[in-house]
Structures are given as C-alpha cells and as structure tokens.
Amino acid sequence: MSSGFVSSSRSSALFLILAVAAGVVLSQRKAIFILAADTPGDSSSNVSCTFYVSPSGSDEKPGTLAEPWKTLQKAFDTATAGQTVCLRGGIYPQYVEASAGFNQVEDHSGIPQKPIVFKNYPSEIAVIQGSTRVNGSYITFQGAPNNSPICSATNPCGLIFEGSQPGYVLGAVSICCASNYNSHFVLFDHVEIRRGNYHYGLYEEGCDNAIIGSYVHDNGIRSRDEDNGIYWSKTPSDCKNGGLIANNLVEHNFSKGIQLYAGASASTPAYVTVCGNISVNNGAQGAVIWGDRNIFVDNILYNNNKVASAAAGAQAGLYSGTANFVDHNLSWSTSDPGGKRPDWYVKKGCCLKNNLIVDPLFLDPEHRNWDLRPSSPAKKLASRVCAKLP
C-alpha cells in the first residue's frame, strides 16, 4: 500500500482481509477460516465435495455425485461445519411464493476454520431462483471463476442467485436479523446476484461479513429511494469489523448501487470497508454513505443517477459521520461532464479527499465491458490491492 493512501491515524480502525483463490478471510482479530478440501461424497469424484445437488436429483437420495439432492434447501438442512456442497449446472426453480417467504433459508452455522461451503461444480453454472436468506454464521458461497478479479456479463459467475418472481415482496439475498443481527463471517465470493424485487440484491446486518469479486445487477422494480444493489445496514455496537465490499461490479440497479445505511443513523453501519468496486448505470447514486468510521476507497462511480437525479444528480453522497474516510475514488458522468453530476454530494460528514472527477476510459461501455483501457486514469486505483488494507 502506497504511503499516504491510508493515514496512520486511521490504521487502527482498519482490518485485513485476504481474498485469494483458496478463499481465505482474515479479520482484524486474526480469526481465520479457509475453504479447504473435504472428503468427497462419492469416491469416483476428483472434485472436493462432501455433497452434491442437481436440478435432476432427488432430496430422498444420499446427495452423492451419482445420486444428488434436488434443492439447495436440502443442502442447507443437512451440511454442517467443514463440509462442502457442490451444485451441478442448471436452474433450481423457485417453488415458494414470494408472499409466503424465502425460497431457501440457511439456519445452520459453521465454526472458525470450518465454514459450510456452497459452490458451483467446476465449469458449470448453477442458477438458484427464489429469494435466499442466511441466518447462520461461518457460511461461504463461492462461484467460479475464482481466478478472475470480478464477475460480469462477459465473465459470468458460476453461482447465481436470482430473486423471487413476480411481485415486490423480497430481495434476492438477505444476511439478516437472526439473534439480533448477529450473523457473522458470511462470505459471498465471485457470485452473481440479480432480480431481487424488494429493496436490495444483497441486504446485510451483522459483523465480519463480506462480498467480493461479485456481480450485483438489475435488482429492484419500484422505488428509486430503496431498491439498491448492495444494501449494508446495521452493525452491532461492539463490532470493529463491519464488513468488506470489495472488487464487485454493481450495475443497473433500480436505485442506488452500494448503500451504507441504517435508518439515517450517524453511527451505524460502522467499520465497513468498501474498496475496488465499479458502480455503473444505477438509477440513483452509485454509492451512499451513512454511519461512521467507514472506509470508501479506490471505487469507480460512472453514469449513475440519470433517472432519479437525487442529491443534485451526483454520482455519490456522504451523509453523516465524523470519521468516515472517503479517498482516491473516481467519478464521472458522460451526460454532464462539466457540471455537478460527476461529483459527490456532501450533506454532512467527514472526510472526502483526493477523489478524481475524470472519465475512467472503460474499454467498451456500450457493450458492458468494464475493463479499463491501458490509458485509463483509473489504472492507479486498480493497481492497489484493496483487500490488503492497510
């Protein structure tokens, strides 16, 4: 990390998270869990899976490669700490009406160093339809390609969560509310989250949770104030690692791209690190920051807020906090390059500095290719390793 990027006065508030292909998350308190290989559920398989699920399977079967289960809910109900569930390619259809609740709910938890892991079978794409809720802790969802920095329309994730249809009832994925919002160490690693109708693609309350390298897009159908891509909300008062939102593509959500917000509180969410994300073409702001002691660095905010025109049409807004750290972000609007739209809106709060207002020079925005041209001024941001703060 280059000197001056994160001040020494802020370094004690930072936490270290390494998001490598092996799947390691390390918090400030040095609690670590690793996505390790497990004993295969079928001896003929060379894939490290404890259990298997397939759209053509049966929940009455043993969950082996030869006789897989049919639903993710069966896997949620069965897998325990240290076990890995592999989902074969195909569509896992919604079978619970949105008005009746979530299609699948994970109530079990892993333990430190032994999370419960759910991932797509190699080279196959699993699409989980119907809204998903995670009440447990030490849970990991991991989708290929694990060696890619970010999923996108041109580089699809292997594990896809698709919200309930039809109606404005539920979001796509919720980490929420069990035991006084105490779900922790829940990781979404290179997954796609789309078409959540109510409030969010991903909603989070808790501590030590993370979403990295993921593609969150086209969530929301009704409210330009509420229907966000990533909605990071309450953190417990004793939580010093409010979570990590890193290296995600957040695109074309009905309202805001990334929102840190809990009832307009000036103190929570707190200690959340948001870095290396690309937030583009969202109906309202690309990012909104409430709460305090949050870090928002090295993000690109592009062509947001054309529809809602909230916060004077700005790309992002800082609304509260005396110790937020908003630094080295890039913002731009092609429709108003010389006006207010490319800038930040600051209602209240501290501190916003060293941010650029310049075209990031994406390779082909018209065709949703968000790779950077060699001459891009955002290359300096992309060269930083945001998962290694400080």
N, C-alpha and C positions, 0 to 999 in steps of 0.2 A: 504494500500500500504506500502510495507516494506521500511524502511529508506534506502537512498542511491540509490534506483531504479530510481527515477527522481530527479535530483538536484534541490535545491531551486532556483537557478538562472534561471532554465527553467520553473518553475511552473507557472509563469505569462503568459507564452505562451500556456499553456495547456487549454483545455476546458473539461467540464464534460458532458458525455453522458451516460445516464442510459438506457440500452436496456433490459427492463423487459418484461414479458409475456403480460402485459397490453399494452405495446407499448408506452413507454414514451421516448422522446428525449429532452434533456435539453442542451442548448448551454451555452457558457461562458457568454453570455449576458442575461442569465436567461430566454430566450424566450422558451416557452414550448408548445408542442402540444401532445394531448392524443388521442389514438384510443378508443374513447368512444362508448358506445352502442347507436344506433339510433333507431328511431321509425320503426318497421318492415313494409316493403311494403305490407305484407299480414298478416292479423290478426291471421291466423291459424298457423303462424310460431313462434317457440320459439327461432329462431335464429335472432340476432340483425342485420338485413339487411334492408336498405332502398329500394334497387332494387336488382333484380336477373337477371342473364344471364345464358343461357343454349345452348349447340350446337343444341338442338332440338327446340329452341324457335323461335321467330319472332320479328324483330325490329319494326313491326307495333303493337305489343302488348304493354300493360301498364308496363311491367317489374316487375310484381309481382311474387310470388312463383308459383302460378298456371299458370300464363301466362308470362313467362320470355322473355327477349330480346334474340337475337341470337348472337350479336357481341360485342366485347369489345369496338369497336369504338362508338357504340350507347351509351354505358355507359359513355365513355369519353365525348361525346357531351351533355349529359344530367345531370350527377351528379354534384352537387355543394357543397360548403363548409359545412362540418359537416355531409355529407351523406356517407353511406357505401354501396358498391356494392359487392354482393356475386356471385361468379362464380361456377356454378354446374360442376361436374366432366365430363370429356370428352375432345375431341380435338376440338379446334377452328381453323379451317384450314386457311391457307394463301390464300387470294383472290386478292391481289395486286402484280403484278410482281415487283420483287426487283428493276428492272431498272426504274420503274415508281415512286418509293419512298417507304416510310414506310407503313406497312400494317395498323397500328393504331397510331394515334397521339393525345396526350393529350395536349390541349391548355388551358384548364380551370385551375384555381387555387383555393385552399382552403384559409383559413386565419388562423392566430395564434390561437391555441387551437381547431380549427375546420378544420382539413385536410379533403381532399377527400380520402376515403379509399377503396381499392380494395383487396379482399381476397377470397380464395377458400372456398366453402361451407364445413362445418366440415366433416371430414372423406372421402372427395372426392378430386381427383387430377384433376386440370384444366390445360391443355396444350395450351398455346397461341402461335400459329405459325405465322410466318411473323414478320419482324423487327418492333420494337416499339420505338417511340420517345416521350419524355416528355419535353414539353416546359413550363409547368406551375410550380407553387410552392405550397408548403404545400400539397404534394401528398404522400400517403403511399401505398405500395404494401406489403401485409402480407400473408405469407403462413404457414400453419401448417406443422410440429409440432412446436408450439410456445414454448413448454416447453423443447425443445431439444437445446443443445448449438450449434449444427451445422447440416446442412443437408449433405447428402452424397448419394452414390449409394446404400448403405444398409439402409439408413434412409431418404427416399425421401421427398422432399418438396411438399406441397400441391398446390403450384402455380409455374408453369413452363413457362419460356419464351424461345422460340426456334426461332433462326434467320431465315432469308429468304433463301429459296432454289429455284433453284440452283444458282450458279454463285458467283463471287467475287465482290459484289456490296455494301452490307450493313452489319453492325454488328447486334448483337441481340437486344441490348437495348442502347438507347442514351439519356442522360440528357444533352441537348446541345443547346447552341448558340442563343436562343431567347433573345432579349433585352440585347445584349452584354454579353452573357453567364451569365445571372443573375437568372437562376432557383435556388431556394433555398428551404431547408427543404423538399427535396425529399428523401424518405426512402424506401429501399428495405430490408425487414425483413424476413429472412427464405424463400427465393425464390431460384429457380434453373434457371440458365441462361446458355444456351448451343447452339452450332452450329451456332454462328454468323460468317459469312464468311469473313467479311471485317474489318480488324484492331482490332476488340475487341468483347468480350462478353458484357461488360458494359463499356461505354465511358461516362465521366463526365466532364463538365465545369460548374463551379458555386461556391456556398458558402453554408455551413451548410448542405450539403447532406451526406447521409450515406448508406452503405451496411453492414448488419450484419447477422451472422449465415447462410449465403447463400452458395450455391454450384455452382461454376462457372467453367465449364469444356468443353473441346472439341470444343473450338472456334478457327477459323482460318483454312485456307486451302492452303495458298500460301506463305506468307512471314515470314521467321524466324526472321526478324527485326521488324515487325509491328503487327502481328496478336496475340494480347495479351488477357489474360483473363479479368483482370480489368485494364482499362486504365484511370488514373486520370490525367486530364490535367489542363488547365488554372484556376486560381483563381483570382477574382478581386483584385485590389491593396488595397482596403480598407477592405478586408475580413480577419478577425482574427480567423475564424473557417473554415479552408479549407476543412473539411470533416472528416469522420470516416470510416475506412475499418477495421472491427473487427470480429474475430471469424468465418471467412469464410474458406471453403475448395476450393482451386483453383488448379485444376488438369488437366493435359494433354491438355493444350492449345498449339497451334502451335508455338507460340513464347514465350514471357515472361508471367509469372504468374500474377504479380502485377507490374504495371509501373506507377511511378510518373514522368511525362514528358510533357513539352510544348515547343517544338522546341528547345531543348537543352538550355533552359533558366536556368540561375543560380539563379533566384529569384522566379520563379513560376513553379509549384504549391507551395503554402506556407501554413503553419499551418495545414497540413494534419496529422492525427494520424492513424497509421497502426499498429494494435496490435492483438495478439492471433490468427493469421491466420496460416493455413497449406498450403504451396505451394509445390506441388509434381509433378514430371514427366512432367514438361513443356519442350517444345522443346528448348527454350533458357533459360535465367536466371530465377530463381524463383522470383526475385524481382529486380527492378531497381529504383534508387532514384536520381532524379534531383530536381532542385528548392532549396528552403531554408526554414529553421525553421519548418521542418517536423520531426515527431517523429515516429520511427520504432522500436518497442519493442516487445519482447515475441513471435516472429514468428518462425515457423519451416520451413526450406527450405531443400528439400530432393530429391535427384536424378534428379535434373534439368540439362538442358544444355548438355545432352548427344549427341544431334543431331547437334545443331548449333555450339557448342563449342566457343561461343562468350565470350569475357572478360576472355580469358585463361581457358574457361570451368568452371568458378567459379559459385557457387550457386546464388550469388547476386552481384550487383555492386553499389557503391556510386560514383557519377559522379560530383557533384557540391555542393555548399552551404558552408557557414562558421558557420552556427548554426543548422545544422541538428543534431538530437540526435538518434543514432543507438546503441541500448543497449540490452543486455540479449536476443539475438536471438540464435537459434541453427541451424547449417547447417551440412549436411552430404551427401556423395556420396558413394554408395556401390561399384561403379566401380573403384574408385581411393581413397581408404581410407587414404593412406599415402601421397598423392600428393596435387596439387593445387586445384583440382576440389571441394573439400568440403568447401573451404574457400571463403572469399569475395574478390572482385576485387575493388580496390580503385584507381580511376583515379585522382580525386581531391575532396576536400571537407572534412568536419569535422562534426561529430565526431563519430568514430567507436570504441566501447569498450565493454568489459565484454561479448563478444559473444563466444559461445561454438562451438567447432568442435567435434561432437560426435554422434554416432548412436542414434536416438531418441527412438529406440525399439518400433516400431509400432506393433500392435497385429498380423496383417496378411496382409502385403503389397501386396503379390501376388494376393490376392482376394479383394484388395482395401478397406480393413478395416483399417482405420487410427486411431483407438482408441489406446491409449498408454498402454503398459504393466505396471503392478504395479511397476516394477523396472526401468522404463524409467527415464533417466536424465531430460527429458522434463517435468516431473511432476511438478517441481518447477515453470516452466513457466505457465503451465496450471492452477496452483492454484492461480495465480494472477488474479485480476479482471480488465482486461484492459479497460473495459467500465467505470471505476471509476477513471480515471486519473485526478489529481494526488492523 
